[in-house]
Amino acid sequence: MRSTLSIVKTVQVALEADLLVQADEAASRVGKNRSALIRDALREHLRRLRILELEEQDRLGYERTPEVEGGLRGWEAAAS
């Protein structure tokens, strides 16, 4: 969650020329400036990475402790 009093820092990022053109066009289409578009894209990418990390933790947990045969049947019945 973002703070309403964010400190903004300027960074230099190297982009291929065609990617920069695409970014500028996309920013224009959605009514944002280039920086806002890149910030939003980075936030979304970091969110997706976090989801992947959590899914991997779940997968490893299930590998360490496999489900007992029929272990979810009670939950499935309650859900339906």
PDB file of N, CA, C and O in Angstrom:
ATOM      1  N   MET A   1       0.842  -1.171   0.000  1.00  0.00           N
ATOM      2  CA  MET A   1       0.000   0.000   0.000  1.00  0.00           C
ATOM      3  C   MET A   1       0.892   1.240   0.000  1.00  0.00           C
ATOM      4  O   MET A   1       1.870   1.307   0.744  1.00  0.00           O
ATOM      5  N   ARG A   2       0.556   2.207  -0.825  1.00  0.00           N
ATOM      6  CA  ARG A   2       1.355   3.418  -0.932  1.00  0.00           C
ATOM      7  C   ARG A   2       0.967   4.435   0.114  1.00  0.00           C
ATOM      8  O   ARG A   2      -0.195   4.565   0.499  1.00  0.00           O
ATOM      9  N   SER A   3       1.973   5.145   0.554  1.00  0.00           N
ATOM     10  CA  SER A   3       1.736   6.265   1.458  1.00  0.00           C
ATOM     11  C   SER A   3       1.309   7.467   0.619  1.00  0.00           C
ATOM     12  O   SER A   3       1.743   7.622  -0.522  1.00  0.00           O
ATOM     13  N   THR A   4       0.463   8.309   1.188  1.00  0.00           N
ATOM     14  CA  THR A   4       0.052   9.507   0.460  1.00  0.00           C
ATOM     15  C   THR A   4       1.178  10.540   0.425  1.00  0.00           C
ATOM     16  O   THR A   4       1.141  11.471  -0.379  1.00  0.00           O
ATOM     17  N   LEU A   5       2.177  10.381   1.293  1.00  0.00           N
ATOM     18  CA  LEU A   5       3.316  11.296   1.320  1.00  0.00           C
ATOM     19  C   LEU A   5       4.565  10.583   0.826  1.00  0.00           C
ATOM     20  O   LEU A   5       5.570  10.539   1.535  1.00  0.00           O
ATOM     21  N   SER A   6       4.517  10.025  -0.379  1.00  0.00           N
ATOM     22  CA  SER A   6       5.636   9.293  -0.946  1.00  0.00           C
ATOM     23  C   SER A   6       6.777  10.235  -1.293  1.00  0.00           C
ATOM     24  O   SER A   6       6.569  11.360  -1.748  1.00  0.00           O
ATOM     25  N   ILE A   7       7.964   9.753  -1.068  1.00  0.00           N
ATOM     26  CA  ILE A   7       9.151  10.476  -1.514  1.00  0.00           C
ATOM     27  C   ILE A   7       9.513   9.922  -2.882  1.00  0.00           C
ATOM     28  O   ILE A   7       9.757   8.724  -3.030  1.00  0.00           O
ATOM     29  N   VAL A   8       9.545  10.784  -3.869  1.00  0.00           N
ATOM     30  CA  VAL A   8       9.840  10.364  -5.231  1.00  0.00           C
ATOM     31  C   VAL A   8      11.309  10.600  -5.511  1.00  0.00           C
ATOM     32  O   VAL A   8      11.836  11.684  -5.262  1.00  0.00           O
ATOM     33  N   LYS A   9      11.961   9.581  -6.030  1.00  0.00           N
ATOM     34  CA  LYS A   9      13.366   9.703  -6.411  1.00  0.00           C
ATOM     35  C   LYS A   9      13.468   9.541  -7.917  1.00  0.00           C
ATOM     36  O   LYS A   9      12.730   8.758  -8.515  1.00  0.00           O
ATOM     37  N   THR A  10      14.352  10.259  -8.510  1.00  0.00           N
ATOM     38  CA  THR A  10      14.587  10.164  -9.939  1.00  0.00           C
ATOM     39  C   THR A  10      15.656   9.114 -10.194  1.00  0.00           C
ATOM     40  O   THR A  10      16.706   9.110  -9.552  1.00  0.00           O
ATOM     41  N   VAL A  11      15.376   8.223 -11.137  1.00  0.00           N
ATOM     42  CA  VAL A  11      16.335   7.194 -11.523  1.00  0.00           C
ATOM     43  C   VAL A  11      16.519   7.235 -13.028  1.00  0.00           C
ATOM     44  O   VAL A  11      15.667   7.738 -13.760  1.00  0.00           O
ATOM     45  N   GLN A  12      17.624   6.708 -13.469  1.00  0.00           N
ATOM     46  CA  GLN A  12      17.884   6.635 -14.902  1.00  0.00           C
ATOM     47  C   GLN A  12      17.739   5.183 -15.319  1.00  0.00           C
ATOM     48  O   GLN A  12      18.362   4.294 -14.739  1.00  0.00           O
ATOM     49  N   VAL A  13      16.914   4.948 -16.328  1.00  0.00           N
ATOM     50  CA  VAL A  13      16.678   3.604 -16.835  1.00  0.00           C
ATOM     51  C   VAL A  13      16.960   3.614 -18.331  1.00  0.00           C
ATOM     52  O   VAL A  13      16.494   4.493 -19.057  1.00  0.00           O
ATOM     53  N   ALA A  14      17.721   2.636 -18.779  1.00  0.00           N
ATOM     54  CA  ALA A  14      18.022   2.524 -20.206  1.00  0.00           C
ATOM     55  C   ALA A  14      16.963   1.652 -20.870  1.00  0.00           C
ATOM     56  O   ALA A  14      16.719   0.524 -20.444  1.00  0.00           O
ATOM     57  N   LEU A  15      16.335   2.186 -21.920  1.00  0.00           N
ATOM     58  CA  LEU A  15      15.322   1.459 -22.675  1.00  0.00           C
ATOM     59  C   LEU A  15      15.684   1.466 -24.146  1.00  0.00           C
ATOM     60  O   LEU A  15      16.248   2.435 -24.654  1.00  0.00           O
ATOM     61  N   GLU A  16      15.357   0.375 -24.826  1.00  0.00           N
ATOM     62  CA  GLU A  16      15.529   0.356 -26.275  1.00  0.00           C
ATOM     63  C   GLU A  16      14.612   1.415 -26.875  1.00  0.00           C
ATOM     64  O   GLU A  16      13.554   1.711 -26.320  1.00  0.00           O
ATOM     65  N   ALA A  17      15.011   1.978 -27.995  1.00  0.00           N
ATOM     66  CA  ALA A  17      14.261   3.075 -28.611  1.00  0.00           C
ATOM     67  C   ALA A  17      12.831   2.670 -28.917  1.00  0.00           C
ATOM     68  O   ALA A  17      11.909   3.448 -28.673  1.00  0.00           O
ATOM     69  N   ASP A  18      12.622   1.457 -29.453  1.00  0.00           N
ATOM     70  CA  ASP A  18      11.269   1.044 -29.803  1.00  0.00           C
ATOM     71  C   ASP A  18      10.408   0.846 -28.555  1.00  0.00           C
ATOM     72  O   ASP A  18       9.207   1.111 -28.585  1.00  0.00           O
ATOM     73  N   LEU A  19      11.010   0.383 -27.462  1.00  0.00           N
ATOM     74  CA  LEU A  19      10.268   0.218 -26.216  1.00  0.00           C
ATOM     75  C   LEU A  19       9.862   1.582 -25.655  1.00  0.00           C
ATOM     76  O   LEU A  19       8.760   1.738 -25.129  1.00  0.00           O
ATOM     77  N   LEU A  20      10.733   2.544 -25.768  1.00  0.00           N
ATOM     78  CA  LEU A  20      10.422   3.898 -25.313  1.00  0.00           C
ATOM     79  C   LEU A  20       9.260   4.486 -26.112  1.00  0.00           C
ATOM     80  O   LEU A  20       8.370   5.122 -25.548  1.00  0.00           O
ATOM     81  N   VAL A  21       9.275   4.271 -27.418  1.00  0.00           N
ATOM     82  CA  VAL A  21       8.183   4.761 -28.266  1.00  0.00           C
ATOM     83  C   VAL A  21       6.872   4.094 -27.858  1.00  0.00           C
ATOM     84  O   VAL A  21       5.842   4.758 -27.737  1.00  0.00           O
ATOM     85  N   GLN A  22       6.916   2.773 -27.648  1.00  0.00           N
ATOM     86  CA  GLN A  22       5.705   2.053 -27.233  1.00  0.00           C
ATOM     87  C   GLN A  22       5.206   2.545 -25.879  1.00  0.00           C
ATOM     88  O   GLN A  22       4.002   2.695 -25.673  1.00  0.00           O
ATOM     89  N   ALA A  23       6.125   2.794 -24.966  1.00  0.00           N
ATOM     90  CA  ALA A  23       5.745   3.287 -23.636  1.00  0.00           C
ATOM     91  C   ALA A  23       5.094   4.653 -23.741  1.00  0.00           C
ATOM     92  O   ALA A  23       4.077   4.907 -23.096  1.00  0.00           O
ATOM     93  N   ASP A  24       5.660   5.524 -24.538  1.00  0.00           N
ATOM     94  CA  ASP A  24       5.089   6.861 -24.705  1.00  0.00           C
ATOM     95  C   ASP A  24       3.704   6.795 -25.343  1.00  0.00           C
ATOM     96  O   ASP A  24       2.799   7.532 -24.950  1.00  0.00           O
ATOM     97  N   GLU A  25       3.541   5.915 -26.325  1.00  0.00           N
ATOM     98  CA  GLU A  25       2.231   5.764 -26.971  1.00  0.00           C
ATOM     99  C   GLU A  25       1.202   5.214 -25.980  1.00  0.00           C
ATOM    100  O   GLU A  25       0.066   5.687 -25.934  1.00  0.00           O
ATOM    101  N   ALA A  26       1.601   4.214 -25.189  1.00  0.00           N
ATOM    102  CA  ALA A  26       0.686   3.632 -24.201  1.00  0.00           C
ATOM    103  C   ALA A  26       0.317   4.668 -23.143  1.00  0.00           C
ATOM    104  O   ALA A  26      -0.844   4.763 -22.743  1.00  0.00           O
ATOM    105  N   ALA A  27       1.285   5.434 -22.695  1.00  0.00           N
ATOM    106  CA  ALA A  27       1.021   6.469 -21.696  1.00  0.00           C
ATOM    107  C   ALA A  27       0.030   7.484 -22.239  1.00  0.00           C
ATOM    108  O   ALA A  27      -0.877   7.914 -21.527  1.00  0.00           O
ATOM    109  N   SER A  28       0.196   7.858 -23.470  1.00  0.00           N
ATOM    110  CA  SER A  28      -0.715   8.823 -24.090  1.00  0.00           C
ATOM    111  C   SER A  28      -2.126   8.251 -24.181  1.00  0.00           C
ATOM    112  O   SER A  28      -3.101   8.954 -23.919  1.00  0.00           O
ATOM    113  N   ARG A  29      -2.236   6.964 -24.556  1.00  0.00           N
ATOM    114  CA  ARG A  29      -3.563   6.335 -24.679  1.00  0.00           C
ATOM    115  C   ARG A  29      -4.316   6.312 -23.350  1.00  0.00           C
ATOM    116  O   ARG A  29      -5.536   6.473 -23.320  1.00  0.00           O
ATOM    117  N   VAL A  30      -3.584   6.111 -22.250  1.00  0.00           N
ATOM    118  CA  VAL A  30      -4.264   6.016 -20.949  1.00  0.00           C
ATOM    119  C   VAL A  30      -4.232   7.333 -20.173  1.00  0.00           C
ATOM    120  O   VAL A  30      -4.678   7.389 -19.027  1.00  0.00           O
ATOM    121  N   GLY A  31      -3.713   8.375 -20.785  1.00  0.00           N
ATOM    122  CA  GLY A  31      -3.739   9.697 -20.165  1.00  0.00           C
ATOM    123  C   GLY A  31      -2.770   9.855 -19.009  1.00  0.00           C
ATOM    124  O   GLY A  31      -3.056  10.563 -18.044  1.00  0.00           O
ATOM    125  N   LYS A  32      -1.626   9.200 -19.106  1.00  0.00           N
ATOM    126  CA  LYS A  32      -0.595   9.310 -18.071  1.00  0.00           C
ATOM    127  C   LYS A  32       0.687   9.806 -18.698  1.00  0.00           C
ATOM    128  O   LYS A  32       0.847   9.799 -19.918  1.00  0.00           O
ATOM    129  N   ASN A  33       1.595  10.235 -17.849  1.00  0.00           N
ATOM    130  CA  ASN A  33       2.917  10.538 -18.372  1.00  0.00           C
ATOM    131  C   ASN A  33       3.764   9.263 -18.314  1.00  0.00           C
ATOM    132  O   ASN A  33       3.370   8.274 -17.696  1.00  0.00           O
ATOM    133  N   ARG A  34       4.898   9.299 -18.945  1.00  0.00           N
ATOM    134  CA  ARG A  34       5.769   8.126 -19.026  1.00  0.00           C
ATOM    135  C   ARG A  34       6.138   7.593 -17.641  1.00  0.00           C
ATOM    136  O   ARG A  34       6.106   6.384 -17.413  1.00  0.00           O
ATOM    137  N   SER A  35       6.483   8.474 -16.734  1.00  0.00           N
ATOM    138  CA  SER A  35       6.888   8.035 -15.391  1.00  0.00           C
ATOM    139  C   SER A  35       5.760   7.302 -14.681  1.00  0.00           C
ATOM    140  O   SER A  35       5.988   6.267 -14.054  1.00  0.00           O
ATOM    141  N   ALA A  36       4.545   7.833 -14.774  1.00  0.00           N
ATOM    142  CA  ALA A  36       3.397   7.195 -14.122  1.00  0.00           C
ATOM    143  C   ALA A  36       3.137   5.816 -14.719  1.00  0.00           C
ATOM    144  O   ALA A  36       2.857   4.862 -13.993  1.00  0.00           O
ATOM    145  N   LEU A  37       3.231   5.716 -16.047  1.00  0.00           N
ATOM    146  CA  LEU A  37       3.039   4.425 -16.705  1.00  0.00           C
ATOM    147  C   LEU A  37       4.070   3.406 -16.221  1.00  0.00           C
ATOM    148  O   LEU A  37       3.721   2.268 -15.906  1.00  0.00           O
ATOM    149  N   ILE A  38       5.325   3.811 -16.162  1.00  0.00           N
ATOM    150  CA  ILE A  38       6.390   2.897 -15.732  1.00  0.00           C
ATOM    151  C   ILE A  38       6.230   2.537 -14.263  1.00  0.00           C
ATOM    152  O   ILE A  38       6.436   1.381 -13.892  1.00  0.00           O
ATOM    153  N   ARG A  39       5.865   3.500 -13.416  1.00  0.00           N
ATOM    154  CA  ARG A  39       5.624   3.191 -11.998  1.00  0.00           C
ATOM    155  C   ARG A  39       4.515   2.161 -11.839  1.00  0.00           C
ATOM    156  O   ARG A  39       4.650   1.196 -11.087  1.00  0.00           O
ATOM    157  N   ASP A  40       3.407   2.379 -12.564  1.00  0.00           N
ATOM    158  CA  ASP A  40       2.292   1.441 -12.483  1.00  0.00           C
ATOM    159  C   ASP A  40       2.691   0.056 -12.982  1.00  0.00           C
ATOM    160  O   ASP A  40       2.327  -0.954 -12.381  1.00  0.00           O
ATOM    161  N   ALA A  41       3.431   0.013 -14.070  1.00  0.00           N
ATOM    162  CA  ALA A  41       3.868  -1.270 -14.624  1.00  0.00           C
ATOM    163  C   ALA A  41       4.793  -1.996 -13.652  1.00  0.00           C
ATOM    164  O   ALA A  41       4.695  -3.213 -13.497  1.00  0.00           O
ATOM    165  N   LEU A  42       5.679  -1.270 -13.006  1.00  0.00           N
ATOM    166  CA  LEU A  42       6.591  -1.879 -12.047  1.00  0.00           C
ATOM    167  C   LEU A  42       5.830  -2.397 -10.831  1.00  0.00           C
ATOM    168  O   LEU A  42       6.099  -3.499 -10.351  1.00  0.00           O
ATOM    169  N   ARG A  43       4.885  -1.609 -10.334  1.00  0.00           N
ATOM    170  CA  ARG A  43       4.067  -2.073  -9.200  1.00  0.00           C
ATOM    171  C   ARG A  43       3.329  -3.362  -9.546  1.00  0.00           C
ATOM    172  O   ARG A  43       3.294  -4.296  -8.745  1.00  0.00           O
ATOM    173  N   GLU A  44       2.740  -3.411 -10.737  1.00  0.00           N
ATOM    174  CA  GLU A  44       2.007  -4.600 -11.171  1.00  0.00           C
ATOM    175  C   GLU A  44       2.949  -5.797 -11.315  1.00  0.00           C
ATOM    176  O   GLU A  44       2.600  -6.912 -10.929  1.00  0.00           O
ATOM    177  N   HIS A  45       4.118  -5.570 -11.857  1.00  0.00           N
ATOM    178  CA  HIS A  45       5.091  -6.654 -12.006  1.00  0.00           C
ATOM    179  C   HIS A  45       5.528  -7.181 -10.637  1.00  0.00           C
ATOM    180  O   HIS A  45       5.622  -8.392 -10.439  1.00  0.00           O
ATOM    181  N   LEU A  46       5.789  -6.291  -9.710  1.00  0.00           N
ATOM    182  CA  LEU A  46       6.186  -6.715  -8.364  1.00  0.00           C
ATOM    183  C   LEU A  46       5.054  -7.467  -7.662  1.00  0.00           C
ATOM    184  O   LEU A  46       5.308  -8.419  -6.924  1.00  0.00           O
ATOM    185  N   ARG A  47       3.811  -7.047  -7.885  1.00  0.00           N
ATOM    186  CA  ARG A  47       2.660  -7.745  -7.321  1.00  0.00           C
ATOM    187  C   ARG A  47       2.583  -9.166  -7.871  1.00  0.00           C
ATOM    188  O   ARG A  47       2.353 -10.115  -7.122  1.00  0.00           O
ATOM    189  N   ARG A  48       2.777  -9.308  -9.183  1.00  0.00           N
ATOM    190  CA  ARG A  48       2.742 -10.637  -9.806  1.00  0.00           C
ATOM    191  C   ARG A  48       3.879 -11.518  -9.304  1.00  0.00           C
ATOM    192  O   ARG A  48       3.685 -12.709  -9.063  1.00  0.00           O
ATOM    193  N   LEU A  49       5.061 -10.936  -9.145  1.00  0.00           N
ATOM    194  CA  LEU A  49       6.181 -11.708  -8.597  1.00  0.00           C
ATOM    195  C   LEU A  49       5.863 -12.218  -7.201  1.00  0.00           C
ATOM    196  O   LEU A  49       6.171 -13.361  -6.866  1.00  0.00           O
ATOM    197  N   ARG A  50       5.241 -11.362  -6.383  1.00  0.00           N
ATOM    198  CA  ARG A  50       4.880 -11.773  -5.018  1.00  0.00           C
ATOM    199  C   ARG A  50       3.881 -12.923  -5.046  1.00  0.00           C
ATOM    200  O   ARG A  50       3.993 -13.862  -4.257  1.00  0.00           O
ATOM    201  N   ILE A  51       2.911 -12.856  -5.944  1.00  0.00           N
ATOM    202  CA  ILE A  51       1.942 -13.940  -6.078  1.00  0.00           C
ATOM    203  C   ILE A  51       2.649 -15.230  -6.475  1.00  0.00           C
ATOM    204  O   ILE A  51       2.354 -16.293  -5.927  1.00  0.00           O
ATOM    205  N   LEU A  52       3.572 -15.145  -7.416  1.00  0.00           N
ATOM    206  CA  LEU A  52       4.332 -16.337  -7.824  1.00  0.00           C
ATOM    207  C   LEU A  52       5.127 -16.910  -6.655  1.00  0.00           C
ATOM    208  O   LEU A  52       5.200 -18.127  -6.487  1.00  0.00           O
ATOM    209  N   GLU A  53       5.723 -16.034  -5.848  1.00  0.00           N
ATOM    210  CA  GLU A  53       6.472 -16.494  -4.672  1.00  0.00           C
ATOM    211  C   GLU A  53       5.555 -17.218  -3.690  1.00  0.00           C
ATOM    212  O   GLU A  53       5.914 -18.273  -3.167  1.00  0.00           O
ATOM    213  N   LEU A  54       4.382 -16.660  -3.441  1.00  0.00           N
ATOM    214  CA  LEU A  54       3.437 -17.291  -2.521  1.00  0.00           C
ATOM    215  C   LEU A  54       2.944 -18.628  -3.061  1.00  0.00           C
ATOM    216  O   LEU A  54       2.800 -19.592  -2.309  1.00  0.00           O
ATOM    217  N   GLU A  55       2.685 -18.683  -4.371  1.00  0.00           N
ATOM    218  CA  GLU A  55       2.263 -19.947  -4.977  1.00  0.00           C
ATOM    219  C   GLU A  55       3.359 -20.998  -4.857  1.00  0.00           C
ATOM    220  O   GLU A  55       3.075 -22.170  -4.608  1.00  0.00           O
ATOM    221  N   GLU A  56       4.598 -20.586  -5.031  1.00  0.00           N
ATOM    222  CA  GLU A  56       5.727 -21.520  -4.898  1.00  0.00           C
ATOM    223  C   GLU A  56       5.834 -22.021  -3.462  1.00  0.00           C
ATOM    224  O   GLU A  56       6.089 -23.203  -3.235  1.00  0.00           O
ATOM    225  N   GLN A  57       5.640 -21.128  -2.493  1.00  0.00           N
ATOM    226  CA  GLN A  57       5.660 -21.555  -1.090  1.00  0.00           C
ATOM    227  C   GLN A  57       4.558 -22.573  -0.826  1.00  0.00           C
ATOM    228  O   GLN A  57       4.783 -23.564  -0.132  1.00  0.00           O
ATOM    229  N   ASP A  58       3.378 -22.338  -1.369  1.00  0.00           N
ATOM    230  CA  ASP A  58       2.281 -23.300  -1.215  1.00  0.00           C
ATOM    231  C   ASP A  58       2.644 -24.640  -1.841  1.00  0.00           C
ATOM    232  O   ASP A  58       2.437 -25.694  -1.240  1.00  0.00           O
ATOM    233  N   ARG A  59       3.190 -24.589  -3.062  1.00  0.00           N
ATOM    234  CA  ARG A  59       3.549 -25.817  -3.754  1.00  0.00           C
ATOM    235  C   ARG A  59       4.558 -26.625  -2.953  1.00  0.00           C
ATOM    236  O   ARG A  59       4.421 -27.839  -2.806  1.00  0.00           O
ATOM    237  N   LEU A  60       5.579 -25.934  -2.433  1.00  0.00           N
ATOM    238  CA  LEU A  60       6.594 -26.625  -1.637  1.00  0.00           C
ATOM    239  C   LEU A  60       5.998 -27.189  -0.353  1.00  0.00           C
ATOM    240  O   LEU A  60       6.371 -28.280   0.079  1.00  0.00           O
ATOM    241  N   GLY A  61       5.084 -26.458   0.249  1.00  0.00           N
ATOM    242  CA  GLY A  61       4.424 -26.937   1.458  1.00  0.00           C
ATOM    243  C   GLY A  61       3.628 -28.203   1.191  1.00  0.00           C
ATOM    244  O   GLY A  61       3.665 -29.140   1.988  1.00  0.00           O
ATOM    245  N   TYR A  62       2.909 -28.238   0.079  1.00  0.00           N
ATOM    246  CA  TYR A  62       2.139 -29.426  -0.261  1.00  0.00           C
ATOM    247  C   TYR A  62       3.053 -30.601  -0.618  1.00  0.00           C
ATOM    248  O   TYR A  62       2.712 -31.757  -0.367  1.00  0.00           O
ATOM    249  N   GLU A  63       4.216 -30.299  -1.205  1.00  0.00           N
ATOM    250  CA  GLU A  63       5.163 -31.383  -1.492  1.00  0.00           C
ATOM    251  C   GLU A  63       5.711 -31.977  -0.201  1.00  0.00           C
ATOM    252  O   GLU A  63       5.892 -33.191  -0.105  1.00  0.00           O
ATOM    253  N   ARG A  64       5.974 -31.132   0.789  1.00  0.00           N
ATOM    254  CA  ARG A  64       6.511 -31.614   2.065  1.00  0.00           C
ATOM    255  C   ARG A  64       5.462 -32.377   2.862  1.00  0.00           C
ATOM    256  O   ARG A  64       5.774 -33.344   3.556  1.00  0.00           O
ATOM    257  N   THR A  65       4.211 -31.929   2.753  1.00  0.00           N
ATOM    258  CA  THR A  65       3.121 -32.561   3.498  1.00  0.00           C
ATOM    259  C   THR A  65       1.999 -32.870   2.514  1.00  0.00           C
ATOM    260  O   THR A  65       1.053 -32.093   2.379  1.00  0.00           O
ATOM    261  N   PRO A  66       2.106 -34.009   1.826  1.00  0.00           N
ATOM    262  CA  PRO A  66       1.084 -34.340   0.835  1.00  0.00           C
ATOM    263  C   PRO A  66      -0.288 -34.527   1.489  1.00  0.00           C
ATOM    264  O   PRO A  66      -0.401 -34.888   2.660  1.00  0.00           O
ATOM    265  N   GLU A  67      -1.305 -34.271   0.701  1.00  0.00           N
ATOM    266  CA  GLU A  67      -2.679 -34.418   1.168  1.00  0.00           C
ATOM    267  C   GLU A  67      -2.977 -35.889   1.442  1.00  0.00           C
ATOM    268  O   GLU A  67      -2.599 -36.763   0.662  1.00  0.00           O
ATOM    269  N   VAL A  68      -3.645 -36.149   2.536  1.00  0.00           N
ATOM    270  CA  VAL A  68      -4.079 -37.493   2.867  1.00  0.00           C
ATOM    271  C   VAL A  68      -5.246 -37.840   1.958  1.00  0.00           C
ATOM    272  O   VAL A  68      -6.086 -36.984   1.680  1.00  0.00           O
ATOM    273  N   GLU A  69      -5.312 -39.082   1.490  1.00  0.00           N
ATOM    274  CA  GLU A  69      -6.397 -39.520   0.612  1.00  0.00           C
ATOM    275  C   GLU A  69      -7.745 -39.098   1.182  1.00  0.00           C
ATOM    276  O   GLU A  69      -8.081 -39.437   2.316  1.00  0.00           O
ATOM    277  N   GLY A  70      -8.509 -38.364   0.397  1.00  0.00           N
ATOM    278  CA  GLY A  70      -9.834 -37.935   0.819  1.00  0.00           C
ATOM    279  C   GLY A  70      -9.827 -36.803   1.834  1.00  0.00           C
ATOM    280  O   GLY A  70     -10.861 -36.506   2.432  1.00  0.00           O
ATOM    281  N   GLY A  71      -8.679 -36.168   2.038  1.00  0.00           N
ATOM    282  CA  GLY A  71      -8.560 -35.154   3.074  1.00  0.00           C
ATOM    283  C   GLY A  71      -9.398 -33.914   2.866  1.00  0.00           C
ATOM    284  O   GLY A  71      -9.726 -33.225   3.832  1.00  0.00           O
ATOM    285  N   LEU A  72      -9.752 -33.613   1.632  1.00  0.00           N
ATOM    286  CA  LEU A  72     -10.529 -32.400   1.359  1.00  0.00           C
ATOM    287  C   LEU A  72     -12.004 -32.683   1.126  1.00  0.00           C
ATOM    288  O   LEU A  72     -12.774 -31.758   0.872  1.00  0.00           O
ATOM    289  N   ARG A  73     -12.403 -33.918   1.207  1.00  0.00           N
ATOM    290  CA  ARG A  73     -13.808 -34.253   0.915  1.00  0.00           C
ATOM    291  C   ARG A  73     -14.775 -33.498   1.820  1.00  0.00           C
ATOM    292  O   ARG A  73     -15.816 -33.035   1.355  1.00  0.00           O
ATOM    293  N   GLY A  74     -14.456 -33.369   3.078  1.00  0.00           N
ATOM    294  CA  GLY A  74     -15.316 -32.630   3.992  1.00  0.00           C
ATOM    295  C   GLY A  74     -15.441 -31.175   3.618  1.00  0.00           C
ATOM    296  O   GLY A  74     -16.520 -30.592   3.722  1.00  0.00           O
ATOM    297  N   TRP A  75     -14.336 -30.578   3.180  1.00  0.00           N
ATOM    298  CA  TRP A  75     -14.352 -29.168   2.773  1.00  0.00           C
ATOM    299  C   TRP A  75     -15.119 -28.996   1.476  1.00  0.00           C
ATOM    300  O   TRP A  75     -15.852 -28.021   1.313  1.00  0.00           O
ATOM    301  N   GLU A  76     -14.958 -29.937   0.546  1.00  0.00           N
ATOM    302  CA  GLU A  76     -15.671 -29.849  -0.719  1.00  0.00           C
ATOM    303  C   GLU A  76     -17.172 -29.914  -0.492  1.00  0.00           C
ATOM    304  O   GLU A  76     -17.929 -29.184  -1.131  1.00  0.00           O
ATOM    305  N   ALA A  77     -17.610 -30.785   0.415  1.00  0.00           N
ATOM    306  CA  ALA A  77     -19.033 -30.896   0.715  1.00  0.00           C
ATOM    307  C   ALA A  77     -19.550 -29.605   1.349  1.00  0.00           C
ATOM    308  O   ALA A  77     -20.649 -29.151   1.032  1.00  0.00           O
ATOM    309  N   ALA A  78     -18.762 -29.023   2.237  1.00  0.00           N
ATOM    310  CA  ALA A  78     -19.175 -27.782   2.898  1.00  0.00           C
ATOM    311  C   ALA A  78     -19.246 -26.638   1.898  1.00  0.00           C
ATOM    312  O   ALA A  78     -20.105 -25.764   2.012  1.00  0.00           O
ATOM    313  N   ALA A  79     -18.346 -26.639   0.916  1.00  0.00           N
ATOM    314  CA  ALA A  79     -18.325 -25.570  -0.087  1.00  0.00           C
ATOM    315  C   ALA A  79     -19.519 -25.636  -1.021  1.00  0.00           C
ATOM    316  O   ALA A  79     -19.994 -24.605  -1.498  1.00  0.00           O
ATOM    317  N   SER A  80     -20.002 -26.833  -1.283  1.00  0.00           N
ATOM    318  CA  SER A  80     -21.131 -26.951  -2.217  1.00  0.00           C
ATOM    319  C   SER A  80     -22.413 -26.892  -1.430  1.00  0.00           C
ATOM    320  O   SER A  80     -23.497 -26.972  -2.008  1.00  0.00           O
TER     321      SER A  80
END
